[in-house]
Amino acid sequence: MSLHDAERGEPARERLAADLRALGLRPGQDLLIHCSLRQVGPVDSGAATLLGAIQDVAGPAATLVVPAQTAWNSLTSRAFRAATAGLDPDGYARYVAAMPGFDPANTPSAGMGAFAEYVRTRPEARRSTHPQSSFAALGPSAAAAMAVHDLDCHLGERSPLRWLYDAGAAILLIGVGYSACTGFHLAEYRLSHVVPTMEYHCFSVSGGTRTAHQFADINMDDSDFELIGAALDSASWPDPVAPRHGHIGMAASTLLPMSTAVDFARSWMEEHRVKK
């Protein structure tokens, strides 16, 4: 399957825009986008074309947010633990000494996909300042969306996720499942019971000087996100707040209100996660 439909004469950007409209994306809709561009299928100038299609449908009033996380500058990330497994003390120390610090203007995202990285590198993009869990944004409210991201609040009330929730944003999953739904993490910060915390350790850099940061935050858990998503999809929802499923190009995709995702996830976690 190609995203250039010769029979209908539709170029890829128009076809993707039609798919987005069919999924329910509306003008002015702020979005948190998680995307596997590979799943969309072959398309010329892939990330640029998809971004153009989203902007064509959402329009100039919409603010688009993507994750721009950086696991490689953290001593507590899964990526770091995998990279340093088996190193002797000297090798470990050398590895840590060579780790880069986070610079919001220049540090590439890690593992967030080609589309997110394309958005991050647009000249007009704004990025939040968290050295591990940053986001990037385009649109008229990009600066406001990225303005608050406190060090000891990866993905909670003092992060861009709170701005998205308050703004009535939607979550757009393109070619990825609910395991990638960062919005579910905001629900963890809203649980009524005490959530376990852990110590985080990461680095930032400014003016060529690397600075270490140590802080406590909740021990985030995404191991049940697919279960939460399955339960969410099986629940009964009125049309305005229901998750919608379809395809964008070849990518199985989901569009749902941020409030639907976060509020349902909080309720599910309250019932199913062990209270400590």
Buried (B, 14 or more C-beta within 10 A) or exposed (E): EEBBBEEEEBEBBBBBBBBBBEBBBEEEBBBBBBBBBBBBBEBEEBBBBBBBBBBBBBBEEBBBBBBBBBBBBBBBBEBBEEBEEEEEEEEBEEBBEEBBBBBBEEBEBBBBBBBBBBBBBBEEBBBBBBBBBBBBBBBEBBEBBBEBBBBBBBBBEBBBBBBBBEBEBBBBBBBBBBBBBBBBBBBBBBBEEEBEEEEBBBBBBEEEEBEEBEBEBBEBBBEBBBEBBEBBBEEEBEEEEBBBBBBBBBBBBBBBBBBBBBBBBBBBBBEEBEEE
